[in-house]
Amino acid sequence: MSDVLKELGRILEARKAADPATSYVASLHHKGLNKILEKVGEEATETIIAAKDHPNGDDKEAVIKETADLWFHSLVMLSHLSLGPEDVLEELRRRFDISGLAEKAARTQSK
């Protein structure tokens, strides 16, 4: 599964340098981080609404599509910040043997 994220990360990185008139990804990069963050926020809201409107999973397609949009725009954000999906995947791997409660408490203490 992470191969899909890695491949998408590679494609997004390559499209950063494309013509903004012909590439959606390039147009987002051209508009800057604030526009990219706006899209991430918009997609996060749409994902929440899709899940809330269908808490029993009776419209899984809407939740899946909105989540895909959220992930896509999050990956564009990472690319803009010179990060990639592998950075997030590595952080998730690091957390495998850590209790979620312990990990959250450690983050709170380090702030």
DSSP file (Angstrom, degrees, kcal/mol; ACC not computed):
  #  RESIDUE AA STRUCTURE BP1 BP2  ACC     N-H-->O    O-->H-N    N-H-->O    O-->H-N    TCO  KAPPA ALPHA  PHI   PSI    X-CA   Y-CA   Z-CA
    1    1 A M    >>        0   0    0      0, 0.0     3,-1.3     0, 0.0     4,-1.0   0.000 360.0 360.0 360.0 -40.5    0.0    0.0    0.0
    2    2 A S  H 3>  +     0   0    0      1,-0.3     4,-2.7     2,-0.2     5,-0.2   0.720 360.0  72.5 -65.9 -17.4    2.8    2.5    0.8
    3    3 A D  H 3> S+     0   0    0      1,-0.2     4,-2.5     2,-0.2    -1,-0.3   0.874  94.6  52.9 -62.0 -35.3    4.0    2.0   -2.8
    4    4 A V  H <> S+     0   0    0     -3,-1.3     4,-2.6     2,-0.2    -1,-0.2   0.930 110.5  46.2 -64.9 -44.7    1.0    4.0   -4.0
    5    5 A L  H  X S+     0   0    0     -4,-1.0     4,-2.6     2,-0.2    -2,-0.2   0.906 112.9  49.9 -64.7 -41.4    1.9    6.8   -1.6
    6    6 A K  H  X S+     0   0    0     -4,-2.7     4,-2.1     2,-0.2    -2,-0.2   0.921 112.6  46.8 -63.0 -43.4    5.5    6.7   -2.7
    7    7 A E  H  X S+     0   0    0     -4,-2.5     4,-2.5     2,-0.2    -2,-0.2   0.917 112.8  49.0 -65.5 -43.1    4.6    6.8   -6.4
    8    8 A L  H  X S+     0   0    0     -4,-2.6     4,-2.9     1,-0.2     5,-0.2   0.907 109.5  53.0 -62.8 -40.6    2.2    9.6   -5.8
    9    9 A G  H  X S+     0   0    0     -4,-2.6     4,-2.1     2,-0.2    -1,-0.2   0.900 109.6  48.8 -59.2 -41.1    4.8   11.5   -3.9
   10   10 A R  H  X S+     0   0    0     -4,-2.1     4,-2.1     2,-0.2    -2,-0.2   0.923 112.6  47.3 -64.3 -45.3    7.2   11.1   -6.8
   11   11 A I  H  X S+     0   0    0     -4,-2.5     4,-2.1     1,-0.2    -2,-0.2   0.927 111.7  50.0 -63.4 -45.4    4.6   12.3   -9.3
   12   12 A L  H  X S+     0   0    0     -4,-2.9     4,-0.8     1,-0.2    -1,-0.2   0.891 109.6  51.7 -61.6 -39.3    3.7   15.3   -7.2
   13   13 A E  H >< S+     0   0    0     -4,-2.1     3,-0.7    -5,-0.2     4,-0.4   0.914 110.5  48.5 -63.3 -42.5    7.4   16.2   -6.8
   14   14 A A  H >< S+     0   0    0     -4,-2.1     3,-0.9     1,-0.2    -1,-0.2   0.857 108.0  54.9 -66.1 -35.0    7.8   16.1  -10.6
   15   15 A R  H >< S+     0   0    0     -4,-2.1     3,-1.4     1,-0.2    -1,-0.2   0.620  85.5  82.0 -77.7 -11.2    4.7   18.2  -11.3
   16   16 A K  T << S+     0   0    0     -4,-0.8    -1,-0.2    -3,-0.7    -2,-0.2   0.874  96.7  44.4 -56.8 -35.6    6.0   21.0   -9.0
   17   17 A A  T <  S+     0   0    0     -3,-0.9    -1,-0.3    -4,-0.4    -2,-0.2   0.402  93.9 108.3 -91.8   2.1    8.1   22.2  -12.0
   18   18 A A  S <  S-     0   0    0     -3,-1.4     5,-0.1     1,-0.1    -3,-0.0  -0.174  86.0 -79.7 -74.0 172.0    5.3   21.8  -14.6
   19   19 A D    >>  -     0   0    0      1,-0.1     3,-2.0     2,-0.0     4,-1.4  -0.613  33.3-142.4 -72.9 121.7    3.4   24.6  -16.2
   20   20 A P  T 34 S+     0   0    0      0, 0.0     7,-0.2     0, 0.0    -1,-0.1   0.725  99.8  63.0 -59.1 -20.5    0.8   26.0  -13.8
   21   21 A A  T 34 S+     0   0    0      1,-0.2     3,-0.1     5,-0.1    -2,-0.0   0.713 116.2  28.1 -75.6 -19.9   -1.5   26.5  -16.8
   22   22 A T  T <4 S+     0   0    0     -3,-2.0     2,-0.4     1,-0.2    -1,-0.2   0.469 115.1  62.0-120.1  -4.9   -1.5   22.7  -17.6
   23   23 A S     X  -     0   0    0     -4,-1.4     4,-2.3     1,-0.1    -1,-0.2  -0.977  56.6-158.4-130.8 121.9   -1.0   21.1  -14.1
   24   24 A Y  H  > S+     0   0    0     -2,-0.4     4,-2.1     2,-0.2     5,-0.2   0.916  99.3  50.6 -59.2 -44.4   -3.3   21.4  -11.1
   25   25 A V  H  > S+     0   0    0      1,-0.2     4,-2.3     2,-0.2    -1,-0.2   0.931 110.7  48.1 -61.7 -46.2   -0.4   20.5   -8.8
   26   26 A A  H  > S+     0   0    0      1,-0.2     4,-2.6     2,-0.2    -1,-0.2   0.880 109.2  54.4 -62.3 -37.1    1.9   23.1  -10.3
   27   27 A S  H  X S+     0   0    0     -4,-2.3     4,-1.8    -8,-0.2    -1,-0.2   0.890 107.7  49.7 -65.6 -37.6   -0.9   25.7  -10.1
   28   28 A L  H  X S+     0   0    0     -4,-2.1     4,-1.2     2,-0.2     8,-0.3   0.938 112.4  46.7 -64.5 -45.6   -1.2   25.0   -6.4
   29   29 A H  H  < S+     0   0    0     -4,-2.3     3,-0.4     1,-0.2    -2,-0.2   0.902 110.8  53.4 -61.4 -40.2    2.5   25.4   -5.8
   30   30 A H  H  < S+     0   0    0     -4,-2.6    -1,-0.2     1,-0.2    -2,-0.2   0.860 106.9  51.5 -63.6 -36.0    2.5   28.5   -7.9
   31   31 A K  H  < S-     0   0    0     -4,-1.8     4,-0.3     1,-0.2    -1,-0.2   0.701 113.7-128.4 -75.8 -19.9   -0.3   30.0   -5.7
   32   32 A G     X  -     0   0    0     -4,-1.2     4,-1.8    -3,-0.4     3,-0.4  -0.219  28.7 -54.4 101.0 173.3    1.8   29.2   -2.6
   33   33 A L  H  > S+     0   0    0      1,-0.2     4,-3.0     2,-0.2     5,-0.3   0.859 124.7  59.2 -60.8 -40.7    1.5   27.5    0.8
   34   34 A N  H  > S+     0   0    0      1,-0.2     4,-2.0     2,-0.2    -1,-0.2   0.902 107.6  46.9 -59.2 -40.6   -1.6   29.5    2.0
   35   35 A K  H  > S+     0   0    0     -3,-0.4     4,-2.0    -4,-0.3    -1,-0.2   0.904 112.6  49.9 -66.3 -41.0   -3.6   28.3   -1.0
   36   36 A I  H  X S+     0   0    0     -4,-1.8     4,-2.2    -8,-0.3    -2,-0.2   0.927 111.3  48.5 -62.9 -44.3   -2.4   24.7   -0.4
   37   37 A L  H  X S+     0   0    0     -4,-3.0     4,-2.6     1,-0.2    -1,-0.2   0.861 107.6  55.8 -64.6 -35.4   -3.3   24.9    3.2
   38   38 A E  H  X S+     0   0    0     -4,-2.0     4,-2.5    -5,-0.3    -1,-0.2   0.917 108.6  47.7 -60.2 -43.4   -6.7   26.3    2.3
   39   39 A K  H  X S+     0   0    0     -4,-2.0     4,-2.7     2,-0.2    -2,-0.2   0.895 110.0  52.0 -66.3 -40.1   -7.3   23.2    0.1
   40   40 A V  H  X S+     0   0    0     -4,-2.2     4,-2.4     1,-0.2    -2,-0.2   0.934 112.2  46.6 -60.8 -45.1   -6.2   20.9    2.9
   41   41 A G  H  X S+     0   0    0     -4,-2.6     4,-2.3     2,-0.2    -2,-0.2   0.907 112.0  50.4 -62.8 -42.8   -8.6   22.6    5.3
   42   42 A E  H  X S+     0   0    0     -4,-2.5     4,-2.3     1,-0.2    -2,-0.2   0.927 113.1  45.6 -60.5 -46.3  -11.5   22.4    2.8
   43   43 A E  H  X S+     0   0    0     -4,-2.7     4,-2.2     2,-0.2    27,-0.3   0.862 110.1  54.1 -68.6 -35.4  -10.9   18.7    2.1
   44   44 A A  H  X S+     0   0    0     -4,-2.4     4,-2.3    -5,-0.2    -1,-0.2   0.926 110.3  47.6 -62.2 -43.9  -10.6   18.0    5.9
   45   45 A T  H  X S+     0   0    0     -4,-2.3     4,-2.5     1,-0.2    -2,-0.2   0.920 111.7  49.4 -62.7 -44.4  -14.0   19.6    6.4
   46   46 A E  H  X S+     0   0    0     -4,-2.3     4,-2.2     1,-0.2    -1,-0.2   0.856 110.4  51.3 -65.2 -34.6  -15.6   17.8    3.5
   47   47 A T  H  X S+     0   0    0     -4,-2.2     4,-2.3    19,-0.2    -1,-0.2   0.922 110.4  48.6 -66.5 -44.3  -14.2   14.5    4.9
   48   48 A I  H  X S+     0   0    0     -4,-2.3     4,-2.9     1,-0.2     5,-0.2   0.923 112.1  48.8 -61.4 -45.0  -15.6   15.2    8.3
   49   49 A I  H  X S+     0   0    0     -4,-2.5     4,-2.7     2,-0.2    -1,-0.2   0.913 110.5  50.8 -63.0 -43.0  -19.0   16.0    6.8
   50   50 A A  H  X S+     0   0    0     -4,-2.2     4,-0.7     1,-0.2    13,-0.2   0.913 114.9  43.3 -61.4 -42.5  -19.1   12.9    4.7
   51   51 A A  H  < S+     0   0    0     -4,-2.3     3,-0.5     2,-0.2     6,-0.2   0.910 115.2  48.4 -70.2 -41.6  -18.2   10.7    7.7
   52   52 A K  H  < S+     0   0    0     -4,-2.9    -2,-0.2     1,-0.2    -1,-0.2   0.878 109.2  53.0 -67.3 -38.0  -20.7   12.5   10.0
   53   53 A D  H  < S+     0   0    0     -4,-2.7    -1,-0.2     1,-0.3    -2,-0.2   0.706 121.1  32.6 -69.6 -19.1  -23.5   12.3    7.5
   54   54 A H    ><  +     0   0    0     -4,-0.7     3,-2.0    -3,-0.5     5,-0.3  -0.456  66.6 158.1-136.7  62.4  -23.0    8.6    7.2
   55   55 A P  T 3  S+     0   0    0      0, 0.0    -1,-0.1     0, 0.0    -2,-0.1   0.710  77.0  54.8 -64.6 -19.8  -21.9    7.3   10.6
   56   56 A N  T 3  S-     0   0    0     -3,-0.1     4,-0.1    -5,-0.0    -5,-0.0   0.343 117.0-111.2 -93.8   6.9  -23.0    3.7    9.8
   57   57 A G  S X  S+     0   0    0     -3,-2.0     3,-0.7    -6,-0.2     4,-0.1   0.740  72.5 140.8  74.3  22.3  -20.9    3.6    6.6
   58   58 A D  T 3  S+     0   0    0      1,-0.3     3,-0.1     2,-0.1    -1,-0.1   0.632  76.8  37.8 -77.0 -11.0  -24.0    3.6    4.3
   59   59 A D  T >>  +     0   0    0     -5,-0.3     4,-1.4    -9,-0.1     3,-0.6  -0.507  69.2 155.3-130.7  66.6  -22.2    6.0    1.9
   60   60 A K  H <>  +     0   0    0     -3,-0.7     4,-2.9     1,-0.2     5,-0.2   0.826  67.5  65.7 -61.2 -32.9  -18.7    4.6    2.0
   61   61 A E  H 3> S+     0   0    0      1,-0.2     4,-2.6     2,-0.2    -1,-0.2   0.901 100.9  48.4 -59.9 -42.6  -18.0    6.0   -1.5
   62   62 A A  H <> S+     0   0    0     -3,-0.6     4,-2.5     2,-0.2     5,-0.2   0.918 113.1  47.6 -64.4 -43.2  -18.3    9.6   -0.3
   63   63 A V  H  X S+     0   0    0     -4,-1.4     4,-2.3   -13,-0.2    -2,-0.2   0.920 113.5  48.0 -64.3 -43.4  -16.1    9.1    2.7
   64   64 A I  H  X S+     0   0    0     -4,-2.9     4,-2.4     2,-0.2    -2,-0.2   0.928 113.3  47.1 -63.8 -46.0  -13.5    7.3    0.5
   65   65 A K  H  X S+     0   0    0     -4,-2.6     4,-2.1    -5,-0.2    -2,-0.2   0.913 114.1  46.3 -64.8 -42.8  -13.5   10.0   -2.2
   66   66 A E  H  X S+     0   0    0     -4,-2.5     4,-2.3     2,-0.2   -19,-0.2   0.890 112.3  50.7 -67.7 -37.9  -13.2   12.8    0.3
   67   67 A T  H  X S+     0   0    0     -4,-2.3     4,-2.9    -5,-0.2     5,-0.2   0.897 108.6  52.5 -65.2 -39.3  -10.5   11.1    2.2
   68   68 A A  H  X S+     0   0    0     -4,-2.4     4,-2.7     2,-0.2    -2,-0.2   0.915 109.7  49.1 -61.2 -42.6   -8.6   10.6   -1.0
   69   69 A D  H  X S+     0   0    0     -4,-2.1     4,-2.5     2,-0.2     5,-0.2   0.905 111.8  49.4 -62.3 -41.1   -8.9   14.3   -1.7
   70   70 A L  H  X S+     0   0    0     -4,-2.3     4,-2.2   -27,-0.3    -2,-0.2   0.937 112.8  45.9 -63.8 -47.5   -7.6   15.1    1.8
   71   71 A W  H  X S+     0   0    0     -4,-2.9     4,-2.4     2,-0.2    -2,-0.2   0.928 112.0  52.5 -61.1 -44.7   -4.7   12.8    1.4
   72   72 A F  H  X S+     0   0    0     -4,-2.7     4,-2.0     1,-0.2    -2,-0.2   0.948 112.7  42.8 -57.0 -51.7   -3.9   14.1   -2.0
   73   73 A H  H  X S+     0   0    0     -4,-2.5     4,-2.1     1,-0.2    -1,-0.2   0.823 111.5  55.5 -69.1 -29.5   -3.8   17.7   -0.9
   74   74 A S  H  X S+     0   0    0     -4,-2.2     4,-2.5    -5,-0.2    -1,-0.2   0.888 107.6  49.9 -65.7 -38.3   -1.9   16.8    2.3
   75   75 A L  H  X S+     0   0    0     -4,-2.4     4,-2.5     2,-0.2    -2,-0.2   0.867 108.1  52.4 -68.1 -36.0    0.8   15.2    0.0
   76   76 A V  H  X S+     0   0    0     -4,-2.0     4,-2.5     2,-0.2    -2,-0.2   0.924 109.7  50.4 -61.9 -43.4    0.9   18.4   -2.1
   77   77 A M  H  X S+     0   0    0     -4,-2.1     4,-1.6     2,-0.2    -2,-0.2   0.936 110.3  48.7 -58.9 -48.0    1.4   20.3    1.2
   78   78 A L  H  <>S+     0   0    0     -4,-2.5     5,-3.1     1,-0.2     3,-0.3   0.927 110.8  51.1 -58.5 -44.8    4.2   18.0    2.2
   79   79 A S  H ><5S+     0   0    0     -4,-2.5     3,-1.9     1,-0.2    -1,-0.2   0.907 106.8  53.4 -59.6 -42.6    5.8   18.4   -1.2
   80   80 A H  H 3<5S+     0   0    0     -4,-2.5    -1,-0.2     1,-0.3    -2,-0.2   0.823 109.5  49.3 -61.6 -30.6    5.7   22.2   -1.0
   81   81 A L  T 3<5S-     0   0    0     -4,-1.6    -1,-0.3    -3,-0.3    -2,-0.2   0.220 122.4-107.7 -93.0  14.1    7.5   21.9    2.4
   82   82 A S  T < 5S+     0   0    0     -3,-1.9     2,-0.3     1,-0.3    -3,-0.2   0.843  84.9 116.0  60.3  36.5   10.2   19.6    0.8
   83   83 A L      < -     0   0    0     -5,-3.1    -1,-0.3    -6,-0.2    -2,-0.1  -0.771  46.1-159.9-121.5 171.1    8.8   16.6    2.6
   84   84 A G    >>  -     0   0    0     -2,-0.3     3,-1.2    -3,-0.1     4,-1.1  -0.898  38.4 -89.6-146.0 175.7    7.2   13.4    1.3
   85   85 A P  H 3> S+     0   0    0      0, 0.0     4,-2.9     0, 0.0     5,-0.2   0.819 119.1  65.1 -59.1 -30.7    5.0   10.5    2.2
   86   86 A E  H 3> S+     0   0    0      1,-0.2     4,-2.2     2,-0.2     5,-0.2   0.835  96.9  56.5 -63.3 -30.4    8.0    8.5    3.3
   87   87 A D  H <> S+     0   0    0     -3,-1.2     4,-1.5     2,-0.2    -1,-0.2   0.913 111.8  41.4 -65.4 -42.2    8.6   11.1    6.1
   88   88 A V  H  X S+     0   0    0     -4,-1.1     4,-2.4     2,-0.2    -2,-0.2   0.903 113.7  52.6 -72.1 -41.7    5.1   10.5    7.5
   89   89 A L  H  X S+     0   0    0     -4,-2.9     4,-2.5     1,-0.2    -2,-0.2   0.888 107.8  52.1 -61.2 -38.6    5.3    6.7    7.0
   90   90 A E  H  X S+     0   0    0     -4,-2.2     4,-2.2    -5,-0.2    -1,-0.2   0.900 109.0  49.9 -64.6 -40.2    8.5    6.6    8.9
   91   91 A E  H  X S+     0   0    0     -4,-1.5     4,-1.1     2,-0.2    -2,-0.2   0.905 111.0  49.0 -64.5 -40.9    6.9    8.5   11.8
   92   92 A L  H  < S+     0   0    0     -4,-2.4     4,-0.4     1,-0.2     3,-0.4   0.903 110.2  51.5 -64.8 -40.1    4.0    6.1   11.8
   93   93 A R  H >< S+     0   0    0     -4,-2.5     3,-1.5     1,-0.2     4,-0.3   0.905 105.5  56.4 -60.2 -41.0    6.5    3.1   11.8
   94   94 A R  H 3< S+     0   0    0     -4,-2.2     3,-0.4     1,-0.3    -1,-0.2   0.817 105.4  52.4 -60.9 -30.6    8.3    4.7   14.7
   95   95 A R  T >< S+     0   0    0     -4,-1.1     3,-1.9    -3,-0.4    -1,-0.3   0.500  78.7  99.8 -85.5  -4.7    5.0    4.7   16.7
   96   96 A F  T <  S+     0   0    0     -3,-1.5    -1,-0.2    -4,-0.4    -2,-0.1   0.871  90.3  35.6 -52.0 -44.8    4.2    1.0   16.1
   97   97 A D  T 3  S+     0   0    0     -3,-0.4     2,-0.5    -4,-0.3    -1,-0.3   0.168 101.7  92.8 -99.7  19.0    5.4   -0.2   19.5
   98   98 A I  S <  S-     0   0    0     -3,-1.9     2,-0.1     4,-0.0    -3,-0.0  -0.938  80.2-116.2-115.3 132.6    4.3    2.9   21.5
   99   99 A S     >  -     0   0    0     -2,-0.5     4,-2.9     1,-0.1     5,-0.2  -0.403  21.8-129.9 -60.3 137.3    1.0    3.2   23.2
  100  100 A G  H  > S+     0   0    0      1,-0.2     4,-2.2     2,-0.2     5,-0.2   0.876 110.0  50.5 -57.4 -38.2   -1.1    5.9   21.7
  101  101 A L  H  > S+     0   0    0      2,-0.2     4,-2.2     1,-0.2    -1,-0.2   0.903 111.7  46.9 -67.5 -41.0   -1.7    7.4   25.1
  102  102 A A  H  > S+     0   0    0      2,-0.2     4,-2.1     1,-0.2    -2,-0.2   0.899 112.2  50.4 -67.3 -40.3    2.0    7.3   26.0
  103  103 A E  H  X S+     0   0    0     -4,-2.9     4,-1.9     2,-0.2    -2,-0.2   0.916 111.7  47.5 -64.0 -43.2    2.9    8.9   22.6
  104  104 A K  H  X S+     0   0    0     -4,-2.2     4,-2.1    -5,-0.2    -1,-0.2   0.904 111.4  50.7 -65.2 -41.5    0.4   11.7   23.1
  105  105 A A  H  X S+     0   0    0     -4,-2.2     4,-2.2     1,-0.2    -1,-0.2   0.879 108.3  52.7 -64.0 -37.6    1.5   12.3   26.7
  106  106 A A  H  X S+     0   0    0     -4,-2.1     4,-1.5     1,-0.2    -1,-0.2   0.886 109.0  49.6 -66.2 -38.1    5.2   12.5   25.5
  107  107 A R  H  X S+     0   0    0     -4,-1.9     4,-0.5     2,-0.2    -2,-0.2   0.905 110.6  50.0 -65.0 -41.3    4.2   15.1   22.9
  108  108 A T  H >< S+     0   0    0     -4,-2.1     3,-0.8     1,-0.2    -2,-0.2   0.889 110.8  49.3 -64.9 -40.9    2.3   17.2   25.5
  109  109 A Q  H 3< S+     0   0    0     -4,-2.2    -1,-0.2     1,-0.2    -2,-0.2   0.806 106.5  56.1 -69.6 -29.8    5.3   17.1   27.9
  110  110 A S  H 3<        0   0    0     -4,-1.5    -1,-0.2     1,-0.2    -2,-0.2   0.561 360.0 360.0 -82.0  -7.0    7.8   18.2   25.2
  111  111 A K    <<        0   0    0     -3,-0.8    -1,-0.2    -4,-0.5    -2,-0.1   0.462 360.0 360.0 -86.4 360.0    5.8   21.4   24.3
